[in-house]
Every structure is written in C-alpha cells, then in structure tokens.
Amino acid sequence: MTAPHVESDQVRTLFSRAMSEMYRAEVPQYGTLVELVDDTNRETLQRHDELRASLERSGDLDRLGVERHGAIRLGSAEELFNIRRVFAVMGMYPVGYYDLSVANVPVHATAFRPIADEALRRNPFRVFTSLLRLELIEDEALRSEAARILAARRIFTPRALELVGIFETEGGLTRQQAEEFVHEALETFRWHGDAKVSLDVYQKLHDAHRLIADVVSFKGPHINHLTPRTLDIDAVQAAMPKRGVTPKAVIEGPPRRNCAILLRQTSFKALDEPITFTQANAGTHTARFGEIEQRGVALTPKGRALYDKLLGSVRRHVGAEGIGSNAGGYGAELAERFKAFPDDWAELRAQGLAFFRYSATPVGIEASKRRALPSTVDGLVAGGFLHADPIVYEDFLPVSAAGIFQSNLGTDEQQNYTGRSNQAAFEAALGAEVHDELAMYAQAEQTSLEQALVRLGSPHVARKAIA
C-alpha cells in the first residue's frame, strides 16, 4: 500500500521550523530577537483586549508565534526557476513584483508565500526572493565574469531536485520524503564561509555593489535574515539595546499609528563574518542580519496611492542622507506628513483606503431570525450585526526592503538604476506570472462579505456591494 501524501502546509511548517533552528544556531542574536518579540507580543496583548479579539476572529492570533519571513538573493534565471519549484512543494507561490532598482539596488524580486486564507492561518512563512540583474553591471568584463561564475554553480542538491520532480509527478510527498526534502532543501540556504572567488574578484564585485559581491561570491544564496512578527515594533526598537542588540537608525515604513497599515521593519546591523577566499586569502563579508516586522492592514489601490505620495514627500524633503543621519528629524517629518492619512478604522473603511474581512456577529445572527436588518453594509456594521476586521498585509514594500538592504550592505552606493523595471523578464526567468496581491486582498474581502451576509440572511446586500 502506498504511503499517503502530506499536505504542503505541513511541509512548509517542517521547513520553516528547521530554517529557524538553523539560523538561530548560525546567528545567535536571532534567538535574542525571537525572545524579545515573544515578550513584547505577550505584553501588548495583555494591554489591548480589542486587538486580541480582532486577531482571534480573523484566525491571526494562533499564527503569530510561528510567523517568519526570510530573504534570499539569487544570481541566475535557472536558480529562480528552480526555487519556484522548490517553494511549490511547500505550498508557496510568487506574489507581487518588486523593482528595487528604484532605490539603487540592482535586483528585482517576488515574495513566495501561501495564498489561501487557511494556509496563511496555518503558517504564513514567506521568503522574499531577489534576482540579481547582471545587465545593470556597467563594467562589461566584470558582468561577463559574474555570469560565468554563476553559470558554474549549483545551489540545489541533486536529491532536492529529484524530490521536487517526484512531487510534480505524483502530486505530493510521503512523510518520509517530505522530511528528506526539508533536509536537502535546507542545504541551499545554509551559510558557507568558503567563497568561490578570489579576494581580488570579490573586491571588484564589492566595488561595483556590495550586494553583487554577496550574490556572486558564494556557493549558494545563504538566508540573510529571518524575521519574527511583533505587535509593537516601537517597543522592540527601544528594547533592543537593553538586550545587547543595536538596531538600525530608523524604522522603515509608515510611522507609529493607532491603526497600523502595511508593514514596518527594523533590523540589527549585519555581521562581519570571516571568509576564506580561493588561493587561501582570508577576509570578511557583511551579509547576515536580524530583522523584526510589524504588519498592519492591507491598503486598497486608493490607500496605497496615498501612502506612496506621503512617503515620497517625506523622503524628498529629508533627502537620502538625512534618513539615517537624522533619525529623529526623519521620524518627526514622517509623523507630521502622515497626519493626512486617516487613523481610524471606521474612516479607513468609509474612505475605501483599506481592506477588511467581514464576519457576522452573534447579535446579528440572532437578530436576523426575528426581523429585517439594515439593507447596507455600512448599516450592518454600524448596528453591530457585522464585524469588519482589518486584513493583514502579507507582502512587502520595495522602498522599505531597499532601506533594509542598504543599511546592512552599506549606505554609500551611488549607482543610478532608476526606471529600469522589467517584470516581463523576471516572469520569463521565473517560468510563471506573479500573483497580483491587490486582487487577492479584494477577493478575500468580497468573499468574506458574501459569506457573512448569507449567515445574516441578507445575500441581496452582497449583490449590491458587488455592483
């Protein structure tokens, strides 16, 4: 009798746990961050009953302790194509296209993550995956050498790809195969202190851009950070020095708000790690760091346009050099400009700035058995017959990602890659189209509304809302 297949959600959980254990062993300060985040989340939930209730209704409370995202940087189209196949075994799919060249980082990226609501509740593990854009290396000889080095390396074990093939052919893996797959796939993300290039070549790559050196010089795309999710990133930022961890100067993303939006991120500085280059030269490399995130509500296209406008105005006013060197001034300017962004859940919903997940309340279900309820969604929410809970933003922000990259790889990069977005080339390398995250949030909101209104016996309201 053939052994049953395990669900992809289970494979993802096995892998994310193994990844976390490996990274904790490789970067002990990551363990310190996890402990700090756990303490902060527990204290935050004790102080905010409504936040706890909202997380319980949406199913997000149970996932909080296991939630992580990581990041890797790939060097070739073949590597991107195969990493998509590897993540598919774990039920993770490419969502969104990110052009980091707008912030002078020569990569574009996607995020591999679960896409179904239930899969996200079980384990929302994400990996932000960047692809180096060799065409942005101006030195033709260096570009050719980098391409040659990348073409010669193999970042996956033969057995890992063999198990991926079994998954694709048979539609799943047995428990034994899944455990073997996790072991083999983890090798791709492991740190290797032996570079694949000479110190001289490394220095040339480094001079072109520190990230280019990080991608090209090593055996594989070592995981460069893992990120736990906190409910109060400002408290974490303030507490990091007390735990012996030095945070970056500013928190990336929107300012502190009553109603958290999108994504805020901070990190500690990347480690200087000893490296042995070919020809036995010794040196150091700066790559791996620790990061913490706070996730808020997903914004609609209208909300995102307002966010981008306000953030852009802040960055233009302060200037790139002022963001890190004058953290207090940047924070004050950010808070002042974002006063134009409503900070009230009802107002965010009324203005169509954010996505919400609807659910029928016990009061509404009971009332619907006795009498007619309001005929509009707004009326149902105002009357307490519908809950409207914010939908968590599951994705990333290119400017914030670039800010984290630059703070850990150096802030002195001056190359100008602006306006070089190429989603078509990225998807060609990927072998698939990326999912549209905004369409997914809109669908999740509409589906939750339809289901809630059916429970209230008011499907006609759903039809009106769709129209």
Buried (B, 14 or more C-beta within 10 A) or exposed (E): EEEEBBBBBBBBBBBBBBBBEBBBEBBEBBBBBBEBBBBBBEEBBEEBEEBBEBBEBBBBBEBBEBBBBBBBBBBBBBBBBBBBBBBBBBBBBBBBBBBBBBBBBBBBBBBBBBBEBEBBBBBBBBBBBBBBBBEBBEEEEBBEBBBEBBEEBEBBBEBBBBBBEBBEEEEBBBBEBBBBBBBBBBBBBBBEEEBBBBBEBBBBBBEBBBBBBBBBBBBBBBBBBBBBBBBBBBBBBEBBEEBEBEBBBBBBBBBBBEBBBBBBBBBBBBBEBEBBBBEEEEBEBBBBBBBBBBBBBBBBEEBBEBBEEBBEBBBEBBEBEBBBEBBEEBBEBBBEBBEEBBBEBEEBBEBEBBBBBBBBBEEBBEBBEEEEBBEEBEEBBEBEBBBBBBBBBBBBBBBBBBBBBBBBBBBEBEBEBEEBBBBEBBBEBBEBEBBEBBEBBBEBBBBBBBBBBEBBBBEEBBEEBEE
